[in-house]
Amino acid sequence: MFKGKKINSSLMILAFIMLINAMSSGILIPLLYPYSSKFGINPLGLSLLFASFAFFQFLSTPIIGRLADRYGRKPLLLMSIFGSFLSLALFASAQSIFVLFLARILDGITGGNISVAQAMIADTTTGKERTEGFGILGAMWGLGFLIGPAIGGIMSTFSLTAPFWFASFLALLATILGAIILKETLVEKVISKQKSEPLFNFKAIAVALLSPTIGSALLLTFISYFAHHALIIAFQTYTVDELKLNVQTIGIIFAAIGLILIFIRSIGIRFVLDRVRSNRKIITVSLLLSSFSLFLLSFFSGLTAFLIFTFSYVAVYSLIHPILTNIISKRVNVEDQGVALGINQSYASLGQVLGPVSAGIISQISVKLIFSWSSLLLFIGFLLSYYLKTASKKADL
């Protein structure tokens, strides 16, 4: 698929590192509510726990992106994954709510691995190959979410902390493998151009949103993450409090979601790209169908309906972010890939802040109402997607 042995090798190694990193995350998410509830955290507290991670990720990803443009991708990627190792170990050893929040904040501060990995793909691919490269990274996350929850479910039978320790070990393994095997993808002449740029610039985040070139794509990233991470809170609380599912069953459901992600972001995205030339059309239809799935979910009860509409939602939602990421990557200069994808991740993180917080507030009325709220947000994104126009001029960040 990708031209040249160097690109194939880089992509394979990067994908493997992302797989290990995703496994550690996949182990964490299904157990987060059952584990944190031992400390007295309710659905609103869970939403704040999610939001604390996302808020600090929102602040840190532009800095990590700029540093990756200035000093290279590899050191910043390794730093981010090592931060996950430390935060997971801290989370597993927590004896208070304060330490739980401290661990999630640490993970957020160092949580720039996705945008840096995307920048490495952007360094070595172009056009359709780049979209497929982003899709492969997404598929590795899907595989991680297939394997991770299953491992977490099995290990939780021994202890609720055991899966977190294992996830921490996986993040450390990814760091070591990356340090030994992964090659730098950023050339020196591009690195030198970034040394005159400010390390952190809030204005750049705002200006990027107003950019006619990438602004609409960034806005859709924000809205889609806003909706999706509100849904994660609903999923966590609905499966535990309403459907009364145990940790093992929740792990199996997450594994099935991971299987869908693998299929869509490896085979499915290629199938769609071969038949639909317009990226905007793919985004528009995906937003509409994912909104419709959640709308139906809010009116039906029981495990069967939950699974049908959840799996339908995942299948169409999975197409959105590889396409949006590719649009943003193509519309900035090569020396701005890291910061552009970092800004994109910042808007994703902002959605990850507001989504859980809004869901936590709505959960005080009804958990199922969160499904309707996420559906409404995605429908707004569907309407806004008509402004996602092709632009020939590249944004200057």
C-alpha positions in Angstrom: 0.0 0.0 0.0 2.8 2.5 1.0 5.6 3.1 -1.4 9.1 2.0 -0.3 10.5 -0.3 2.3 11.3 2.6 4.6 7.7 3.8 4.8 6.4 0.2 5.2 8.9 -0.4 8.0 8.1 2.9 9.8 4.4 2.3 9.5 4.5 -1.2 10.8 6.7 -0.3 13.8 4.6 2.7 14.6 1.4 0.7 14.3 2.7 -1.9 16.7 3.7 0.7 19.3 0.2 2.2 18.9 -1.3 -1.3 19.4 0.5 -1.7 22.7 -0.5 1.8 23.8 -4.1 1.2 22.8 -4.2 -2.1 24.7 -3.2 -0.2 27.8 -6.0 2.3 27.2 -8.5 -0.5 26.3 -7.8 -2.2 29.6 -8.4 1.1 31.5 -11.7 2.4 30.1 -14.1 -0.5 30.9 -12.8 -0.7 34.5 -12.6 3.0 35.2 -16.1 3.4 36.7 -16.1 0.1 38.7 -12.6 0.9 40.1 -13.2 4.6 40.9 -16.6 3.9 42.4 -14.7 2.2 45.3 -13.5 5.7 46.2 -17.0 7.1 46.2 -17.0 8.5 42.7 -20.5 8.8 41.2 -21.4 9.4 37.5 -20.8 13.2 37.9 -17.4 12.5 39.6 -16.6 10.1 36.8 -17.3 12.8 34.2 -14.9 15.1 36.1 -12.2 12.4 36.1 -12.5 12.1 32.4 -12.5 15.8 32.0 -9.4 16.4 34.1 -7.4 14.2 31.7 -8.8 15.9 28.6 -8.4 19.5 29.9 -4.7 19.1 30.5 -4.3 17.3 27.2 -6.0 20.3 25.6 -3.3 22.5 27.1 -0.4 20.2 26.3 -0.9 18.9 22.8 -0.1 22.1 21.0 3.2 22.3 22.9 4.0 18.7 22.2 3.1 19.3 18.5 5.4 22.3 18.3 8.2 20.5 20.1 7.7 17.6 17.7 8.1 20.0 14.8 11.2 21.6 16.4 13.1 18.6 17.8 11.7 15.6 16.0 8.8 13.1 16.4 10.5 10.2 18.1 11.5 11.9 21.4 8.1 13.5 21.9 6.3 10.2 21.1 8.4 8.3 23.6 7.9 10.9 26.3 4.2 10.7 25.8 4.0 6.9 26.1 6.4 7.0 29.1 4.0 9.4 30.7 1.2 6.9 30.3 3.3 4.3 32.0 3.8 6.6 35.0 0.2 7.7 35.2 -1.2 4.1 35.0 1.2 3.0 37.8 0.1 5.9 39.9 -3.6 5.1 39.2 -3.1 1.5 40.2 -1.4 2.4 43.5 -3.9 5.2 44.4 -5.3 5.3 47.9 -7.5 8.4 47.5 -9.6 10.3 45.0 -6.9 13.0 44.9 -4.3 10.5 43.6 -6.8 9.2 41.0 -7.2 12.8 39.6 -3.4 13.4 39.8 -2.8 10.2 37.7 -5.3 11.3 35.1 -3.9 14.8 35.0 -0.4 13.4 34.5 -1.6 11.2 31.6 -3.3 14.3 30.1 -0.1 16.4 30.3 1.9 13.8 28.4 -1.0 12.6 26.2 0.2 13.8 22.8 1.1 10.4 21.4 -1.8 10.3 18.9 -1.0 13.6 17.2 2.7 12.9 17.1 2.0 9.5 15.6 -0.2 11.1 13.0 2.5 13.6 12.2 4.9 10.7 11.6 2.4 9.2 9.1 2.1 12.7 7.4 5.9 12.9 7.1 6.1 9.7 5.0 2.8 9.5 3.0 0.7 11.7 0.7 -2.9 11.8 -0.6 -5.0 8.6 -0.3 -2.1 6.7 1.2 -2.0 9.2 4.1 -5.7 8.7 4.8 -5.2 4.9 4.8 -2.2 5.4 7.1 -4.3 7.3 9.6 -6.9 4.5 9.2 -4.3 1.9 10.0 -3.4 3.7 13.2 -7.1 3.8 14.0 -7.3 0.1 13.3 -4.5 -0.6 15.7 -6.5 1.4 18.3 -9.4 -0.8 17.4 -7.3 -4.0 17.9 -6.1 -2.6 21.2 -9.7 -2.1 22.3 -10.5 -5.6 21.1 -7.7 -7.2 23.1 -7.4 -4.8 26.0 -10.9 -5.1 27.5 -10.8 -8.8 27.3 -7.5 -8.9 29.2 -8.9 -6.4 31.7 -12.0 -8.5 32.2 -10.0 -11.6 32.9 -7.4 -10.0 35.1 -10.1 -8.2 37.1 -11.2 -11.6 38.5 -7.9 -11.5 40.5 -7.9 -7.9 41.5 -9.3 -4.6 40.1 -5.8 -3.1 40.3 -4.1 -5.9 38.4 -5.3 -4.7 34.9 -3.9 -1.2 35.6 -0.5 -2.6 36.6 -0.5 -4.7 33.4 -1.5 -1.7 31.3 1.4 0.3 32.9 3.8 -2.5 31.9 2.5 -2.4 28.3 3.1 1.3 28.1 6.7 0.9 29.4 7.2 -1.9 26.8 6.0 0.4 24.0 8.4 3.1 25.2 11.4 0.7 25.2 10.5 -0.8 21.8 10.1 2.7 20.3 13.4 3.8 21.7 15.2 0.8 20.2 13.5 0.4 16.8 11.6 3.5 15.7 13.3 5.8 13.3 12.9 9.6 13.2 10.7 10.8 10.3 11.3 14.5 10.4 14.2 15.9 8.3 16.6 18.5 9.8 15.8 21.3 7.4 12.2 21.2 8.6 13.2 21.1 12.3 15.4 24.2 11.8 12.4 26.3 10.5 10.5 25.8 13.7 13.1 27.2 16.1 11.8 30.8 15.6 8.2 29.9 16.4 6.8 30.4 19.9 6.5 27.2 21.9 2.9 27.8 23.0 0.5 30.1 21.4 -3.2 30.3 22.5 -3.8 32.7 19.7 -2.8 30.1 17.1 -5.5 27.7 18.4 -8.1 30.4 18.0 -6.8 31.6 14.6 -6.7 28.0 13.3 -10.4 27.7 14.1 -11.2 30.8 12.1 -9.0 29.7 9.2 -11.0 29.2 6.0 -8.6 26.4 5.2 -8.8 24.1 8.2 -11.3 25.9 10.6 -14.4 23.9 9.6 -12.5 20.6 10.0 -11.3 21.6 13.5 -14.8 22.5 14.5 -16.1 19.1 13.3 -13.4 17.4 15.3 -14.5 19.3 18.4 -18.2 18.6 18.0 -17.7 14.9 17.2 -15.4 14.4 20.2 -17.9 16.4 22.4 -20.7 14.0 21.4 -18.6 10.8 21.6 -17.1 11.5 25.0 -20.5 12.4 26.5 -21.6 9.0 25.2 -18.7 7.3 26.9 -20.0 8.5 30.3 -23.5 7.2 29.3 -22.0 3.9 28.2 -20.1 3.4 31.5 -23.0 4.3 33.8 -25.8 2.7 31.7 -24.1 -0.7 31.4 -23.3 -0.8 35.2 -26.2 1.0 36.8 -29.1 0.2 34.4 -28.2 -3.0 32.6 -26.4 -4.4 35.7 -23.6 -5.9 33.6 -20.5 -7.2 35.3 -16.9 -6.2 34.4 -16.3 -9.3 32.2 -19.5 -8.7 30.1 -18.6 -5.0 29.6 -15.1 -6.1 28.5 -16.7 -8.4 25.9 -18.8 -5.5 24.6 -15.7 -3.3 24.3 -13.9 -6.1 22.5 -16.7 -6.3 20.0 -16.5 -2.5 19.5 -12.8 -3.0 18.9 -13.5 -5.6 16.2 -15.8 -3.2 14.4 -13.1 -0.5 14.6 -10.5 -2.8 13.1 -12.7 -3.7 10.2 -13.9 -0.2 9.4 -10.5 1.5 9.7 -8.6 -1.1 7.7 -10.9 -2.6 5.1 -14.0 -0.4 5.4 -12.2 2.9 4.9 -10.4 1.7 1.8 -13.7 0.4 0.4 -15.4 3.8 1.0 -12.5 5.9 -0.4 -12.5 3.8 -3.6 -16.1 4.5 -4.2 -16.7 8.0 -2.8 -14.4 10.7 -4.1 -15.7 13.5 -1.9 -14.3 13.6 1.7 -17.0 16.0 2.6 -19.7 13.5 1.5 -18.2 10.8 3.7 -18.1 13.1 6.7 -21.6 14.3 6.1 -23.2 10.9 5.8 -21.2 9.5 8.7 -22.3 12.3 11.0 -26.0 11.9 10.0 -26.0 8.1 10.4 -24.2 8.2 13.7 -26.7 10.8 15.0 -29.6 8.7 13.8 -28.3 5.6 15.6 -28.0 7.4 18.9 -31.4 9.0 18.4 -33.0 5.5 18.1 -30.9 4.2 21.1 -32.5 6.9 23.3 -36.0 5.4 22.7 -35.3 1.7 23.2 -34.4 -0.2 26.4 -32.7 -3.5 27.1 -29.4 -5.1 26.2 -30.3 -6.2 22.6 -31.4 -2.7 21.5 -28.3 -1.2 23.2 -25.9 -3.5 21.3 -27.6 -3.1 17.9 -27.6 0.7 18.0 -24.2 1.0 19.7 -22.5 -1.2 17.1 -24.3 0.7 14.3 -23.1 4.0 15.7 -19.5 2.7 16.1 -19.4 1.5 12.5 -20.3 4.8 10.9 -18.6 7.1 13.5 -15.3 5.3 12.9 -14.9 6.8 9.5 -15.0 10.4 10.7 -11.6 11.1 12.3 -9.2 9.5 9.8 -10.9 11.6 7.0 -10.9 14.8 9.1 -7.2 14.3 10.1 -6.2 13.8 6.5 -8.1 17.0 5.4 -6.2 19.0 8.1 -2.9 17.4 7.3 -3.2 18.2 3.5 -4.1 21.8 4.2 -1.0 22.9 6.1 2.7 23.2 5.2 5.0 20.3 5.9 6.8 22.2 8.6 3.5 22.7 10.5 2.3 19.1 10.5 3.0 18.5 14.2 1.5 21.7 15.4 -1.6 21.4 13.1 -2.3 17.9 14.3 -1.6 19.0 17.9 -4.1 21.8 17.5 -6.6 19.3 16.1 -6.0 17.1 19.1 -6.5 20.1 21.3 -10.0 20.6 19.9 -10.6 16.9 20.4 -9.4 17.3 24.0 -11.7 20.3 24.5 -14.6 18.1 23.3 -13.3 15.4 25.8 -13.6 18.0 28.5 -17.1 19.4 27.7 -18.6 16.0 26.7 -18.1 14.2 30.0 -19.0 17.3 32.1 -22.2 17.9 30.2 -23.0 14.1 30.4 -22.4 14.2 34.2 -24.8 17.0 34.6 -27.4 15.4 32.4 -27.0 12.1 34.2 -28.5 13.7 37.3 -31.8 13.8 35.3 -31.5 10.6 33.2 -28.6 8.6 31.9 -30.6 7.8 28.7 -31.0 11.5 28.0 -27.3 11.6 27.3 -27.9 9.5 24.2 -30.3 12.1 22.9 -27.8 14.9 23.7 -25.0 13.2 21.8 -27.4 12.6 18.9 -28.2 16.3 18.8 -24.5 17.3 18.8 -23.8 15.0 15.9 -26.7 16.3 14.0 -25.4 19.9 14.5 -22.1 18.6 13.1 -24.0 17.1 10.1 -25.4 20.5 9.3 -22.0 22.2 9.7 -20.3 19.7 7.5 -21.8 21.4 4.4 -19.3 24.2 5.1 -16.4 21.7 4.9 -15.1 23.0 1.5 -12.0 22.2 -0.4 -9.3 24.8 -0.3 -6.2 25.0 -2.4 -4.2 27.4 -0.2 -2.4 25.9 2.8 -2.9 27.4 6.2 0.2 29.0 7.8 0.5 28.1 11.5 
